[in-house]
């Protein structure tokens, strides 16, 4: 009985590391559209922009309508809202 149990634990211990990456839930993306982006270097404000955040990082910044929003993305309408580029690099968005 001890040999069977020891063998089973040994097999499981070698099998687990290969299954761990499969246990990670798929990452959602966050798409903020129609937002105005303020650039701190003095450039004019950029209205009607979309920001796509994937895996906690900004993946794309483009004019709304010119960017493809990922199918699994949580979408936020940023109409009337402003994103300041000083905070975009430090932000850690949380997608539920």
Secondary structure as GFF3:
##gff-version 3
##sequence-region A 1 96
A	DSSP	alpha_helix	2	23	.	.	.	ID=ss1
A	DSSP	beta_strand	29	38	.	.	.	ID=ss2
A	DSSP	beta_strand	46	54	.	.	.	ID=ss3
A	DSSP	beta_strand	57	63	.	.	.	ID=ss4
A	DSSP	beta_strand	74	77	.	.	.	ID=ss5
A	DSSP	beta_strand	82	84	.	.	.	ID=ss6
A	DSSP	alpha_helix	85	88	.	.	.	ID=ss7
###
